[in-house]
Amino acid sequence: LRLCRSRSLGYPTRPQNKVAQIYATATAICREISYPQLHLEGPLSWLSPPPLGRVLVLFCYWAVITYMMTDGAIIWDTEYYERIGFRAAWISVTQVPLVYLLASKSSIIIHLIGSSHERLNWLHRWVSRTLLVTVTVHGGFFMREWMRADFVKLELAMMPMVKYGIGAWAVLVWTFLSSLSPIRRLAYEVFVLQHLAMAGVFLWLLWVHVPDYARYNVWFAIGAISLDWIIRGALLVYRNILVRRTCSGMQRIGYCAELRTRGKDISTVTIRGVPLGWRPGQHLYLWIPRLGLLETHPFTIASPYLAHSKCPCDEIQLAVRAQSGFSRRLYEYAGKMQKEDKAPRLTAFVAGPYGAPPDWSAYETLILISASTGASFTLPILESVLHGSNSVCVQRISFLLIARQRAHIEFYTQRLLDAIAHAESIGIDLTVEIAITENRLSPQSSLMSESQLTDSGLSVSEQECPCNGDTIFEEPKTDKTYPLVRSSPAHSPSNSISEQKTCDDIIDTANTTIITTTTTTTTNHQKPFCDIVYTAKRPICAEFIRAPVEATGGETAVAVCGG
């Protein structure tokens, strides 16, 4: 960004000296090494190991743990089992504060590394699993020693603390099993509540089990989780209890959330008058007591991002896809109120924002890929770059949005059209592709303009196809990509129609059934403005990424978010 402001460079993100080149090369190699991951297909996909970078971090962590447990302790004498068991006890109890720090949303670790709590959740899970292993080693070696001496019953009678230790181990086993993906997804809200309860029970059992000289580790964990709850509680009160109302319609306690259904399973939540400063890619936690008294859920902020907007009355928009639990109740309540011609409004509370996104304007090329409501993450990033300051290094942006049905993305379409027009005015090369993967089009309407689809009230997926469910049109068999459907934000569909070879005539009519799309009249022999590329098949993301990466001369950022 400093180079962008100070001088004009063709590739401002490219390193300009040897030291910078060496550093950039080293970091690029480290990133490349960290990406590979073994993916398991089918019902066992949840057993896929982490990416290679995370595996290397875990190997380093496990190497330190193993060294501390075994160094100078493997001596085959009469105290072998007790020595290993006692060493494992110390290793276990000292890991407890780390587990609770990694689970906190406001821990010191997050601020030290400049990351966000959701990015450290994977490490929290693996440190907890490592804790279970070391606790098992601790209890197993002591139990083996007692069994060899036929001392188990006497030990349990003489040392009640042992029973509490077995109880703490049982809590860890249950926490591990209940956090496995197939079980966790059965009832996520129940999982969260019992997970919090088990965290408290474990600390109490551990406090009773360990001797006095080791209890400071338990207090560290209690302090970490208590500080996190105090900070989050204070921020919750600060965000949701207004001493002075600066805008009309604002509530003293909480905010008025307006609900609206869009399509078969998409609902939007509009919260007005939220004095919340946020950055693209951040999320907040939403609490609507009417729909879930003890439930708070994270949602990416989907509002249009305008850097110059400082009004405290700005609204926050959230796009929610109905799955089960809270999101399903939200969708059903909004639909019920709309059918009764009532305004679906509820009191909502927000906490946040959370997340530590990078400075997106510091890259030469941005590749933004999202599926369905995942555009709530990528679209504000696009808007922040286009509406940011003049010191932006971005020269090209490739935007891909994948959805099963057109109704899933109608919330974002107009904003994409506005972004295309603004990108053209400021000289940023922006390409937008929308892939609808469940098309059912008739031969008479295989290609329709944006206005025709809107006027007919039909989405692409709502039109019947007589050819056994097969998609009847596809991209032309060529190395280049051309738009199948186009929409122009700068002209009205009622303008005169002209045939354009650049976009229409290139489609091979022998391979596809089409209707010529509407285009706007061009003057002075200018190239017609082709906006959104609509396709009717699942895109290959590797090919979508490769072209802009090969075209760039500097750094590229790829942001991906599922729906």
C-alpha positions as CSV (number, residue, x, y, z in Angstrom):
1,L,0.0,0.0,0.0
2,R,2.9,2.4,0.7
3,L,4.3,1.7,-2.7
4,C,0.9,2.3,-4.3
5,R,0.8,5.7,-2.7
6,S,4.4,6.7,-3.2
7,R,4.9,5.8,-6.9
8,S,3.3,4.2,-9.9
9,L,4.4,0.6,-10.4
10,G,3.1,-2.0,-12.8
11,Y,3.2,-4.6,-10.0
12,P,3.2,-2.8,-6.7
13,T,2.9,-6.0,-4.7
14,R,6.0,-7.6,-6.3
15,P,9.1,-7.5,-4.0
16,Q,11.5,-4.7,-5.1
17,N,14.8,-5.8,-3.6
18,K,16.7,-9.0,-2.8
19,V,15.8,-9.1,0.9
20,A,12.1,-8.7,0.1
21,Q,12.3,-11.3,-2.6
22,I,14.0,-13.9,-0.3
23,Y,11.4,-13.2,2.4
24,A,8.5,-13.5,-0.1
25,T,9.9,-16.7,-1.6
26,A,10.3,-18.3,1.8
27,T,6.8,-17.4,3.0
28,A,5.4,-18.6,-0.4
29,I,7.2,-21.9,0.0
30,C,5.9,-22.3,3.6
31,R,2.3,-21.6,2.4
32,E,2.6,-24.0,-0.4
33,I,3.8,-26.7,2.0
34,S,1.0,-26.1,4.4
35,Y,-1.9,-26.5,1.8
36,P,-1.9,-30.2,0.8
37,Q,-4.6,-32.3,2.5
38,L,-5.8,-35.9,2.2
39,H,-9.5,-35.9,1.7
40,L,-11.6,-39.0,2.4
41,E,-14.7,-39.4,0.4
42,G,-18.1,-40.6,1.4
43,P,-19.4,-41.1,4.9
44,L,-15.9,-41.1,6.4
45,S,-15.1,-37.6,5.1
46,W,-15.1,-36.3,8.7
47,L,-12.1,-38.5,9.4
48,S,-9.9,-36.5,6.9
49,P,-6.7,-35.4,8.5
50,P,-5.9,-31.7,8.8
51,P,-3.8,-29.9,6.1
52,L,-0.1,-30.6,6.1
53,G,0.7,-27.2,7.7
54,R,-1.4,-28.0,10.7
55,V,-0.1,-31.5,10.9
56,L,3.5,-30.1,11.1
57,V,2.4,-27.8,13.9
58,L,0.9,-30.8,15.8
59,F,3.9,-32.9,15.2
60,C,6.1,-30.2,16.8
61,Y,3.7,-29.9,19.7
62,W,3.5,-33.7,20.2
63,A,7.3,-33.9,20.0
64,V,7.7,-31.4,22.9
65,I,5.0,-33.3,24.9
66,T,6.7,-36.7,24.3
67,Y,10.1,-35.3,25.2
68,M,8.9,-33.9,28.4
69,M,7.1,-37.1,29.4
70,T,10.0,-39.5,28.6
71,D,13.3,-37.6,29.1
72,G,15.2,-39.4,31.8
73,A,12.1,-41.3,32.9
74,I,12.4,-44.6,31.0
75,I,14.5,-46.6,33.5
76,W,13.4,-50.1,34.1
77,D,13.4,-50.2,37.9
78,T,10.7,-50.6,40.6
79,E,9.6,-47.0,40.2
80,Y,9.2,-47.1,36.4
81,Y,5.4,-47.1,36.3
82,E,5.0,-44.5,39.0
83,R,7.6,-42.2,37.5
84,I,6.0,-42.2,34.0
85,G,2.5,-41.8,35.6
86,F,3.6,-38.9,37.7
87,R,5.4,-37.2,34.8
88,A,2.3,-37.6,32.7
89,A,0.2,-36.0,35.5
90,W,2.3,-32.8,35.4
91,I,2.2,-32.7,31.6
92,S,-1.6,-33.1,31.7
93,V,-2.4,-30.5,34.3
94,T,-0.2,-27.9,32.7
95,Q,-2.1,-28.3,29.4
96,V,-5.4,-27.5,30.9
97,P,-5.0,-23.7,30.9
98,L,-4.0,-23.8,27.2
99,V,-7.2,-25.8,26.4
100,Y,-9.4,-23.1,27.9
101,L,-7.4,-20.2,26.5
102,L,-7.8,-21.6,23.0
103,A,-11.6,-22.0,23.6
104,S,-11.9,-18.3,24.6
105,K,-13.2,-15.7,22.2
106,S,-11.2,-12.9,23.9
107,S,-8.0,-14.6,25.0
108,I,-4.6,-13.1,25.1
109,I,-3.4,-15.7,22.5
110,I,-5.7,-14.2,19.9
111,H,-4.3,-10.7,20.4
112,L,-0.7,-11.9,20.4
113,I,-0.9,-13.7,17.1
114,G,-3.4,-11.3,15.4
115,S,-5.8,-14.1,14.6
116,S,-9.4,-14.9,15.5
117,H,-11.0,-17.4,17.8
118,E,-12.6,-19.5,15.0
119,R,-9.2,-19.9,13.3
120,L,-7.8,-21.5,16.5
121,N,-10.7,-23.8,17.1
122,W,-8.9,-26.7,15.3
123,L,-6.0,-26.3,17.7
124,H,-8.3,-26.3,20.7
125,R,-9.7,-29.6,19.6
126,W,-6.4,-31.2,19.0
127,V,-4.8,-29.9,22.3
128,S,-7.9,-31.4,24.1
129,R,-7.3,-34.7,22.4
130,T,-3.7,-34.6,23.4
131,L,-4.8,-33.9,26.9
132,L,-7.0,-37.0,26.9
133,V,-4.0,-39.1,25.7
134,T,-1.6,-37.8,28.5
135,V,-4.3,-38.2,31.1
136,T,-4.9,-41.8,29.9
137,V,-1.1,-42.4,30.2
138,H,-1.1,-40.9,33.7
139,G,-4.0,-43.1,34.9
140,G,-3.0,-46.2,33.0
141,F,0.5,-46.4,34.4
142,F,-0.6,-45.8,38.0
143,M,-3.4,-48.4,37.5
144,R,-0.9,-50.9,36.1
145,E,1.3,-50.5,39.1
146,W,-1.6,-51.0,41.5
147,M,-2.7,-54.1,39.6
148,R,0.7,-55.6,39.8
149,A,0.7,-55.1,43.5
150,D,-2.9,-56.1,43.9
151,F,-3.4,-52.7,45.5
152,V,-6.4,-51.3,43.5
153,K,-9.2,-51.6,46.1
154,L,-7.0,-50.4,48.9
155,E,-5.8,-47.4,46.9
156,L,-9.4,-46.4,46.1
157,A,-10.3,-46.7,49.8
158,M,-7.3,-44.8,51.1
159,M,-7.1,-42.1,48.4
160,P,-10.6,-40.7,47.5
161,M,-8.9,-38.3,45.1
162,V,-8.3,-41.2,42.7
163,K,-12.1,-41.5,42.2
164,Y,-12.3,-37.8,41.2
165,G,-9.4,-38.4,38.8
166,I,-11.2,-41.3,37.1
167,G,-14.3,-39.0,36.9
168,A,-12.3,-36.3,35.2
169,W,-10.9,-38.8,32.7
170,A,-14.5,-40.0,32.0
171,V,-15.6,-36.4,31.3
172,L,-12.7,-36.0,28.8
173,V,-13.7,-39.3,27.1
174,W,-17.3,-38.1,26.8
175,T,-16.3,-34.7,25.6
176,F,-14.1,-36.3,22.9
177,L,-16.9,-38.6,21.7
178,S,-19.6,-36.0,21.7
179,S,-17.5,-33.5,19.7
180,L,-17.0,-35.9,16.8
181,S,-18.6,-34.5,13.8
182,P,-21.4,-37.1,13.2
183,I,-22.5,-36.9,16.8
184,R,-22.1,-33.1,17.1
185,R,-24.3,-32.5,14.1
186,L,-27.2,-34.5,15.4
187,A,-28.2,-31.7,17.8
188,Y,-25.7,-28.9,17.7
189,E,-27.5,-26.7,20.3
190,V,-27.6,-29.6,22.8
191,F,-23.9,-30.2,22.1
192,V,-22.9,-26.7,22.9
193,L,-24.9,-26.6,26.2
194,Q,-23.5,-29.9,27.4
195,H,-20.0,-29.0,26.3
196,L,-20.1,-25.9,28.5
197,A,-21.5,-27.9,31.4
198,M,-18.8,-30.6,31.0
199,A,-16.1,-27.9,30.9
200,G,-17.2,-26.7,34.3
201,V,-17.6,-30.2,35.8
202,F,-14.1,-31.1,34.6
203,L,-12.5,-28.2,36.3
204,W,-14.2,-29.0,39.6
205,L,-13.2,-32.7,39.4
206,L,-9.6,-31.7,38.5
207,W,-9.4,-29.2,41.4
208,V,-10.4,-32.0,43.9
209,H,-8.1,-34.5,42.3
210,V,-4.8,-32.6,42.1
211,P,-2.7,-31.8,45.2
212,D,-2.6,-28.2,46.5
213,Y,0.8,-27.4,45.0
214,A,-0.6,-28.1,41.5
215,R,-3.9,-26.3,41.7
216,Y,-2.5,-23.1,40.3
217,N,-3.0,-24.6,36.9
218,V,-6.7,-25.1,37.6
219,W,-6.9,-21.5,38.7
220,F,-5.2,-20.3,35.5
221,A,-7.9,-22.1,33.5
222,I,-10.7,-20.6,35.7
223,G,-9.1,-17.2,35.3
224,A,-8.9,-17.5,31.5
225,I,-12.5,-18.6,31.1
226,S,-13.8,-16.1,33.6
227,L,-12.0,-13.2,32.0
228,D,-13.4,-14.2,28.6
229,W,-17.0,-14.3,30.0
230,I,-16.6,-11.0,31.8
231,I,-15.3,-9.3,28.6
232,R,-18.0,-10.8,26.4
233,G,-20.7,-9.9,29.0
234,A,-19.5,-6.3,29.2
235,L,-19.4,-6.0,25.4
236,L,-22.9,-7.5,25.2
237,V,-24.3,-4.9,27.6
238,Y,-22.4,-2.1,25.8
239,R,-23.7,-3.1,22.4
240,N,-27.3,-3.8,23.3
241,I,-28.3,-1.4,26.1
242,L,-28.5,2.2,24.7
243,V,-28.4,5.1,27.2
244,R,-29.2,7.6,24.5
245,R,-31.2,6.9,21.3
246,T,-29.6,8.7,18.4
247,C,-32.0,7.4,15.7
248,S,-35.7,7.1,15.5
249,G,-37.1,3.6,16.1
250,M,-34.2,2.5,18.2
251,Q,-34.9,0.5,21.3
252,R,-33.4,1.0,24.8
253,I,-32.7,-2.7,25.2
254,G,-31.7,-4.8,22.1
255,Y,-32.6,-4.1,18.5
256,C,-35.6,-4.6,16.2
257,A,-34.8,-7.4,13.8
258,E,-36.9,-7.6,10.6
259,L,-37.2,-11.0,9.1
260,R,-37.9,-11.9,5.5
261,T,-37.9,-15.2,3.5
262,R,-36.2,-15.4,0.2
263,G,-36.8,-18.6,-1.8
264,K,-37.4,-22.0,-0.3
265,D,-34.9,-21.9,2.5
266,I,-33.2,-18.5,2.7
267,S,-34.1,-15.9,5.2
268,T,-32.6,-12.4,5.8
269,V,-32.4,-10.6,9.1
270,T,-32.1,-6.8,9.0
271,I,-31.1,-5.2,12.3
272,R,-31.4,-1.4,12.2
273,G,-29.6,1.3,14.2
274,V,-26.7,-0.9,15.3
275,P,-23.7,1.3,16.2
276,L,-21.3,-1.4,15.1
277,G,-18.0,-0.8,13.3
278,W,-17.0,-3.9,11.3
279,R,-14.7,-5.0,8.5
280,P,-15.5,-7.3,5.5
281,G,-15.2,-10.9,6.5
282,Q,-16.2,-10.4,10.1
283,H,-19.1,-12.1,11.9
284,L,-21.3,-11.5,14.9
285,Y,-23.3,-13.6,17.3
286,L,-27.0,-13.3,17.1
287,W,-29.3,-13.9,20.0
288,I,-33.1,-13.8,19.5
289,P,-34.7,-15.0,22.8
290,R,-38.1,-15.6,21.2
291,L,-36.6,-18.3,18.9
292,G,-33.9,-19.7,21.3
293,L,-33.6,-18.6,24.9
294,L,-30.2,-20.1,25.4
295,E,-28.8,-20.0,21.9
296,T,-26.4,-17.6,20.2
297,H,-25.3,-18.3,16.7
298,P,-22.5,-16.8,14.5
299,F,-23.4,-15.2,11.2
300,T,-21.2,-13.4,8.7
301,I,-22.2,-9.7,8.3
302,A,-23.7,-9.5,4.8
303,S,-24.5,-5.8,4.7
304,P,-23.3,-3.6,1.8
305,Y,-19.9,-2.3,2.7
306,L,-19.3,1.4,2.2
307,A,-16.1,2.7,3.8
308,H,-17.3,6.3,3.9
309,S,-20.5,5.4,5.9
310,K,-20.1,6.5,9.5
311,C,-23.8,6.8,10.4
312,P,-24.7,5.2,13.7
313,C,-28.1,4.3,12.3
314,D,-26.6,1.9,9.7
315,E,-28.3,-1.4,9.5
316,I,-26.8,-4.9,9.7
317,Q,-28.0,-7.5,7.3
318,L,-27.6,-11.3,7.8
319,A,-28.4,-14.0,5.3
320,V,-29.4,-17.3,7.0
321,R,-29.9,-20.6,5.2
322,A,-32.4,-22.8,6.9
323,Q,-30.8,-26.1,8.0
324,S,-32.2,-27.3,11.3
325,G,-32.7,-25.9,14.8
326,F,-32.4,-22.1,15.2
327,S,-32.1,-21.3,11.4
328,R,-35.1,-23.5,10.6
329,R,-37.2,-21.8,13.3
330,L,-36.1,-18.4,12.1
331,Y,-37.2,-19.3,8.5
332,E,-40.5,-20.8,9.6
333,Y,-41.4,-17.9,11.8
334,A,-40.7,-15.3,9.1
335,G,-42.8,-17.3,6.6
336,K,-45.7,-17.7,9.0
337,M,-45.8,-14.0,9.7
338,Q,-45.6,-13.1,6.0
339,K,-48.5,-15.4,5.2
340,E,-50.6,-13.7,7.9
341,D,-49.6,-10.2,6.5
342,K,-47.8,-9.3,9.7
343,A,-44.5,-7.7,10.0
344,P,-42.1,-10.4,11.3
345,R,-40.1,-8.3,13.8
346,L,-38.4,-9.6,16.9
347,T,-36.1,-8.2,19.6
348,A,-32.5,-9.3,18.9
349,F,-29.2,-8.9,20.7
350,V,-25.8,-8.9,19.0
351,A,-22.3,-9.6,20.2
352,G,-19.2,-8.8,18.2
353,P,-17.9,-8.3,15.6
354,Y,-15.4,-11.1,15.7
355,G,-12.7,-12.1,13.1
356,A,-9.4,-10.7,12.0
357,P,-9.5,-10.5,8.2
358,P,-6.4,-9.2,6.3
359,D,-6.2,-6.0,4.4
360,W,-7.7,-7.1,1.1
361,S,-6.6,-4.0,-0.8
362,A,-2.9,-5.0,-0.4
363,Y,-3.1,-7.7,-3.1
364,E,-2.8,-7.3,-6.9
365,T,-5.4,-10.0,-7.6
366,L,-8.4,-11.1,-5.6
367,I,-10.1,-14.4,-6.2
368,L,-13.4,-14.7,-4.3
369,I,-15.3,-18.0,-4.4
370,S,-18.5,-18.6,-2.4
371,A,-21.5,-20.9,-2.4
372,S,-25.0,-19.7,-1.8
373,T,-25.1,-17.6,1.4
374,G,-21.3,-17.7,1.5
375,A,-21.5,-14.6,-0.6
376,S,-22.1,-12.8,2.7
377,F,-18.4,-13.2,3.3
378,T,-17.0,-12.5,-0.2
379,L,-19.3,-9.8,-1.5
380,P,-18.5,-7.2,1.3
381,I,-14.8,-7.9,0.6
382,L,-15.4,-7.0,-3.1
383,E,-17.3,-3.9,-2.1
384,S,-14.7,-2.8,0.4
385,V,-12.0,-2.9,-2.3
386,L,-14.1,-1.0,-4.8
387,H,-15.2,1.7,-2.4
388,G,-11.9,1.9,-0.5
389,S,-9.3,4.7,-0.6
390,N,-7.3,5.5,-3.6
391,S,-4.3,3.5,-2.3
392,V,-5.5,0.2,-3.5
393,C,-3.1,-2.3,-5.1
394,V,-5.9,-4.4,-6.6
395,Q,-6.0,-4.5,-10.4
396,R,-8.2,-7.5,-11.1
397,I,-10.9,-9.4,-9.2
398,S,-12.5,-12.7,-10.1
399,F,-15.8,-13.4,-8.3
400,L,-17.4,-16.9,-8.5
401,L,-20.8,-17.6,-6.8
402,I,-22.2,-21.1,-6.8
403,A,-25.8,-21.9,-5.9
404,R,-28.3,-24.7,-6.4
405,Q,-31.2,-22.4,-7.1
406,R,-31.4,-18.8,-8.3
407,A,-33.5,-17.9,-5.3
408,H,-30.5,-18.6,-3.1
409,I,-28.6,-15.6,-4.5
410,E,-31.2,-13.0,-5.5
411,F,-30.2,-11.2,-2.3
412,Y,-26.8,-10.5,-3.8
413,T,-27.5,-10.0,-7.5
414,Q,-28.2,-6.3,-7.6
415,R,-25.2,-5.5,-5.5
416,L,-23.0,-7.5,-7.9
417,L,-24.4,-5.4,-10.8
418,D,-23.6,-2.2,-8.9
419,A,-20.1,-3.5,-8.2
420,I,-19.5,-4.3,-11.8
421,A,-20.5,-0.7,-12.8
422,H,-18.3,0.8,-10.1
423,A,-15.3,-1.4,-11.0
424,E,-15.5,-0.2,-14.6
425,S,-15.6,3.4,-13.5
426,I,-12.4,3.1,-11.4
427,G,-10.5,0.8,-13.8
428,I,-10.5,-2.5,-11.9
429,D,-10.9,-5.6,-14.0
430,L,-13.8,-7.4,-12.4
431,T,-15.3,-10.7,-13.7
432,V,-18.3,-12.2,-12.1
433,E,-19.5,-15.7,-12.7
434,I,-22.7,-17.3,-11.2
435,A,-23.1,-21.0,-11.5
436,I,-26.6,-22.4,-11.0
437,T,-26.1,-26.2,-10.6
438,E,-29.7,-27.3,-10.6
439,N,-31.0,-25.8,-13.8
440,R,-34.2,-27.1,-15.5
441,L,-34.7,-25.0,-18.7
442,S,-37.0,-25.6,-21.6
443,P,-35.6,-25.3,-25.2
444,Q,-37.6,-22.0,-25.6
445,S,-36.0,-20.4,-22.6
446,S,-32.5,-21.9,-22.3
447,L,-31.0,-18.4,-22.1
448,M,-32.9,-15.4,-20.7
449,S,-31.8,-12.0,-19.7
450,E,-31.9,-10.8,-16.1
451,S,-34.9,-8.7,-16.8
452,Q,-36.8,-11.5,-18.5
453,L,-36.3,-13.8,-15.5
454,T,-37.3,-11.1,-13.1
455,D,-40.4,-10.1,-15.0
456,S,-41.6,-13.7,-15.3
457,G,-41.2,-14.2,-11.6
458,L,-39.4,-17.5,-12.2
459,S,-36.0,-18.6,-11.2
460,V,-33.8,-20.7,-13.4
461,S,-34.5,-23.8,-11.4
462,E,-38.3,-23.3,-11.5
463,Q,-38.7,-23.9,-15.3
464,E,-39.4,-27.4,-16.5
465,C,-37.1,-29.3,-18.7
466,P,-38.5,-32.0,-21.0
467,C,-35.2,-33.8,-21.5
468,N,-35.1,-36.2,-18.5
469,G,-33.5,-33.7,-16.2
470,D,-30.4,-33.1,-18.3
471,T,-29.1,-29.6,-18.7
472,I,-29.8,-28.6,-22.3
473,F,-27.1,-26.0,-22.7
474,E,-23.5,-25.6,-21.7
475,E,-20.5,-23.4,-22.4
476,P,-19.1,-23.6,-25.9
477,K,-16.3,-26.0,-26.4
478,T,-13.5,-23.5,-26.6
479,D,-10.6,-22.4,-24.5
480,K,-12.2,-19.1,-23.7
481,T,-15.1,-18.4,-21.4
482,Y,-18.1,-16.4,-22.7
483,P,-21.2,-15.3,-20.8
484,L,-24.3,-17.3,-21.4
485,V,-26.5,-14.7,-19.7
486,R,-25.7,-11.1,-19.2
487,S,-27.2,-8.2,-17.2
488,S,-26.2,-4.6,-17.5
489,P,-26.6,-2.3,-14.5
490,A,-26.0,0.8,-16.7
491,H,-28.8,0.4,-19.2
492,S,-32.5,-0.4,-19.1
493,P,-33.8,-3.7,-20.7
494,S,-36.2,-1.5,-22.7
495,N,-33.4,-0.1,-24.8
496,S,-33.2,-1.0,-28.4
497,I,-31.8,-4.5,-29.2
498,S,-28.9,-5.1,-31.5
499,E,-27.1,-8.3,-32.5
500,Q,-23.5,-8.5,-31.1
501,K,-21.1,-11.0,-32.4
502,T,-18.8,-10.5,-29.4
503,C,-21.1,-12.2,-27.0
504,D,-24.0,-13.9,-28.8
505,D,-22.8,-15.2,-32.1
506,I,-19.8,-17.0,-30.6
507,I,-22.1,-19.7,-29.1
508,D,-22.1,-22.8,-31.3
509,T,-25.8,-23.4,-32.0
510,A,-24.9,-27.0,-33.1
511,N,-24.0,-27.8,-29.5
512,T,-26.7,-25.9,-27.6
513,T,-30.2,-24.6,-27.9
514,I,-30.3,-20.9,-27.2
515,I,-32.3,-17.7,-27.6
516,T,-30.3,-14.6,-28.5
517,T,-29.9,-12.5,-25.3
518,T,-30.8,-8.9,-25.1
519,T,-27.9,-6.5,-25.4
520,T,-27.8,-2.7,-25.2
521,T,-27.1,-0.5,-28.2
522,T,-23.5,0.5,-28.4
523,T,-22.1,3.6,-30.0
524,N,-18.8,4.5,-31.6
525,H,-18.1,0.8,-32.2
526,Q,-17.4,0.2,-28.6
527,K,-17.1,-3.3,-27.3
528,P,-20.4,-4.3,-25.6
529,F,-20.3,-4.5,-21.9
530,C,-20.7,-8.1,-20.7
531,D,-21.4,-8.3,-17.0
532,I,-22.4,-11.4,-15.2
533,V,-21.5,-14.8,-16.7
534,Y,-24.3,-17.3,-15.9
535,T,-23.5,-21.0,-16.3
536,A,-25.6,-24.1,-15.7
537,K,-23.0,-26.6,-14.5
538,R,-20.7,-27.1,-11.5
539,P,-17.6,-25.0,-12.1
540,I,-14.1,-26.4,-11.8
541,C,-12.5,-24.2,-9.1
542,A,-9.0,-25.1,-10.1
543,E,-9.5,-23.7,-13.6
544,F,-11.3,-20.6,-12.3
545,I,-8.3,-19.9,-10.0
546,R,-5.5,-20.7,-12.5
547,A,-6.2,-18.0,-15.1
548,P,-6.1,-14.9,-12.9
549,V,-3.1,-16.3,-11.0
550,E,-1.1,-16.8,-14.2
551,A,-2.0,-13.3,-15.3
552,T,-0.9,-11.5,-12.2
553,G,2.6,-10.2,-11.6
554,G,2.3,-9.7,-7.9
555,E,0.5,-11.3,-4.9
556,T,-2.8,-13.0,-5.1
557,A,-5.3,-13.7,-2.4
558,V,-7.9,-16.4,-2.6
559,A,-10.9,-16.2,-0.2
560,V,-13.4,-19.1,-0.1
561,C,-16.6,-19.5,1.9
562,G,-19.2,-22.2,1.7
563,G,-23.0,-21.7,2.1
